[in-house]
Amino acid sequence: MSSKIRSHPYFLTTQPSNPSYPLFVFLPGMDETGKELMYMQTASLKAAFDVRCFVIPPDELTSWDKITEQVVNLTEIELEKVPHRHVPLRGSKLRVASGKEVDCSQTSPVYLCAESFGGCLALKVLEKFPQLFTNIIIINSASSFHRVPWLNLGSLLFPYTPNFFYKISSLISLPFLANLNRISPAASQALLKSTTSAPKNTANQRLSLMREFDIDEKKLSKITQPVLLIASKNDRLLPSQAEAQRLSNIFPNSQIITLPNSGHACLVETDVNLYQILLSANFIVT
């Protein structure tokens, strides 16, 4: 695993690449400081997918629009690498972000999966490029952030927090991020590392993005692709169940799966297998 820090967002290949499998784009809830967690979160997917994790370097302090464009551009590059991978509008042509018209008569499924902060980014991608992905999975979306008063207040006070207290608060936040009884020691260490490694100005910028987050629900309501909403019942950080229900009222072709014992960072829990969840929901196209 490389420790090299890149200056621009990129796709991390967490499993050996297999071009014969459908492309699976994963938008995680952390930046480059959480790469170890990304390997754990996507490990089960190698059975059926060619996985790419979107990685944001800690020094990338930019807008929602810019990050959205970067996700789309990187996805298009992956789609163009393999002949049968194109944006999925069968029997038609689609003008994509690069300005090209892509022949979509021969396509394979293209999955978008997002967790927490990545859930907000996924909604931004879908708002602007609704036809880029065939199957959409959103897990404990942080799109409910602005409806949680204590999180909003905390984010406003965050810039005035002393640096030493920032490190302590990262440790204190760990039980809110995960059900610690359900994760392995290795996952616990990786989660702790990701929460304490991000520079304070990076954390502040991500919190600012969360406060500013807004979406056009009318545009999202026109998305007809299947959407799987996964919510943790014991999420202590965000009201994930309520948010999944809200999003299900927006997406016309959605279903909800509730994880009854899971915390916010459910994908690193020992008993949570994302591939098996997708199988049980009949969400894998064969």
Residue pairs with C-beta under 8 A, 6 or more apart in sequence:
1 35
1 36
1 39
5 32
5 57
5 58
5 59
6 32
6 55
6 57
7 57
7 59
7 60
8 57
8 60
8 70
9 54
9 55
9 56
9 57
9 60
9 67
9 70
9 71
9 74
10 54
10 55
10 74
11 25
11 52
11 53
11 54
11 55
11 74
11 78
12 35
12 38
12 52
12 53
12 54
12 55
13 51
13 52
13 53
14 38
14 39
14 42
14 43
14 51
14 53
15 42
15 43
15 45
15 46
15 51
16 46
17 50
18 46
18 50
19 50
19 81
19 82
19 85
20 50
21 48
21 49
21 50
22 48
22 49
22 50
22 108
22 109
22 110
22 111
22 285
23 49
23 50
23 52
23 75
23 78
23 79
23 85
23 108
23 110
23 111
24 42
24 45
24 49
24 50
24 51
24 52
24 111
24 113
25 52
25 54
25 71
25 75
25 78
25 110
25 111
25 112
25 113
25 133
26 38
26 41
26 42
26 51
26 52
26 53
26 54
26 113
26 114
26 115
26 118
27 54
27 71
27 112
27 113
27 114
27 115
27 118
27 119
27 121
27 122
28 34
28 37
28 38
28 41
28 53
28 54
28 55
28 114
28 115
28 116
28 117
28 118
29 115
29 116
29 117
29 118
29 119
29 140
29 142
29 265
30 37
30 38
30 117
30 194
30 198
31 55
31 56
31 57
31 58
31 60
31 198
31 202
31 206
32 55
32 56
32 57
32 58
33 58
33 193
33 194
33 197
33 198
34 190
34 194
35 55
36 190
36 193
36 194
37 187
37 190
37 191
37 194
37 265
37 268
38 53
38 55
40 186
40 187
40 190
40 267
40 268
41 115
41 267
41 268
41 274
42 51
42 53
42 274
44 273
44 274
44 275
44 276
45 51
45 274
45 275
47 275
48 275
48 284
49 111
52 74
52 75
52 78
54 70
54 71
54 74
54 118
54 121
56 67
58 197
58 198
58 199
58 202
59 199
59 202
60 67
61 201
61 202
61 205
63 209
64 120
64 121
64 124
64 209
64 212
64 213
65 124
67 121
67 124
68 121
68 124
68 125
68 128
69 97
71 121
71 125
72 96
72 97
72 125
72 128
72 129
72 132
73 97
73 98
75 110
75 132
76 87
76 96
76 97
76 98
78 85
79 85
79 86
79 87
79 102
79 110
83 106
84 106
84 107
84 108
85 107
85 108
85 110
86 102
86 103
86 104
86 106
86 107
87 94
87 96
87 102
87 104
87 107
87 110
87 131
87 132
88 104
88 107
88 109
88 110
88 131
88 133
88 134
89 104
89 107
89 131
90 104
90 105
90 107
91 104
91 105
92 104
92 105
93 101
93 102
93 103
93 104
94 101
94 102
94 104
94 131
95 101
95 102
96 102
96 129
96 132
97 129
107 134
109 134
109 135
109 285
110 132
110 133
110 134
110 135
111 133
111 134
111 135
111 136
111 137
112 122
112 125
112 126
112 132
112 133
112 135
112 136
112 137
113 136
113 137
113 138
113 139
113 274
114 121
114 122
114 137
114 138
114 139
114 141
115 138
115 139
115 140
115 267
116 139
116 140
116 141
116 142
116 238
116 264
116 265
117 142
117 206
117 210
119 138
119 139
119 140
119 141
119 142
119 143
120 141
120 142
120 143
120 145
120 209
120 210
120 213
122 136
122 138
122 141
123 138
123 141
123 143
123 215
123 220
124 215
125 132
125 133
126 133
126 136
126 220
126 223
127 215
127 216
127 219
127 220
130 219
130 220
130 222
130 223
133 225
134 225
134 285
135 225
135 226
135 228
135 283
135 285
136 223
136 225
136 226
136 227
136 228
136 251
137 227
137 228
137 230
137 278
137 283
138 227
138 228
138 229
138 230
138 244
138 247
139 230
139 231
139 266
139 267
140 230
140 231
140 232
140 235
140 238
140 240
140 243
140 264
140 266
141 229
141 238
141 240
141 243
141 244
141 247
142 210
142 213
142 238
143 213
143 215
143 243
143 247
144 238
144 239
144 240
144 242
144 243
144 246
145 151
145 152
145 210
145 211
145 213
145 238
146 152
146 210
146 211
146 213
147 239
148 238
148 239
151 210
151 238
152 211
155 207
155 208
155 210
155 211
156 211
158 203
158 204
158 207
159 204
161 169
161 200
163 200
166 200
166 203
167 196
170 195
170 196
171 192
171 195
171 196
173 195
174 180
174 188
174 191
174 192
174 195
175 236
176 236
176 237
176 264
177 191
177 195
177 237
177 263
177 264
177 265
178 187
178 188
178 191
178 263
178 264
178 265
178 268
178 269
179 234
179 261
179 262
179 263
179 269
180 188
182 261
182 262
182 263
182 269
182 270
182 271
182 272
183 191
183 265
183 268
183 269
183 270
184 270
187 268
187 269
187 270
190 268
191 265
191 268
217 250
220 250
220 251
221 250
221 251
221 252
223 251
223 252
223 253
224 252
224 253
225 253
226 253
226 254
226 255
226 283
227 247
227 248
227 251
227 253
227 254
227 255
228 254
228 255
228 257
228 278
228 281
228 283
229 244
229 247
229 248
229 251
229 254
229 255
229 256
229 257
230 244
230 256
230 257
230 259
230 266
230 277
231 240
231 241
231 243
231 244
231 256
231 257
231 258
231 259
232 240
232 241
232 258
232 259
232 262
232 263
232 264
232 266
233 241
233 258
233 259
233 260
233 261
233 262
234 260
234 261
234 262
234 263
235 241
235 262
235 263
235 264
236 263
236 264
237 263
237 264
238 264
240 264
241 258
244 256
244 258
245 256
247 254
248 254
248 255
248 256
255 281
257 277
257 280
257 281
259 266
259 272
261 271
262 269
262 272
263 269
266 272
267 274
278 284
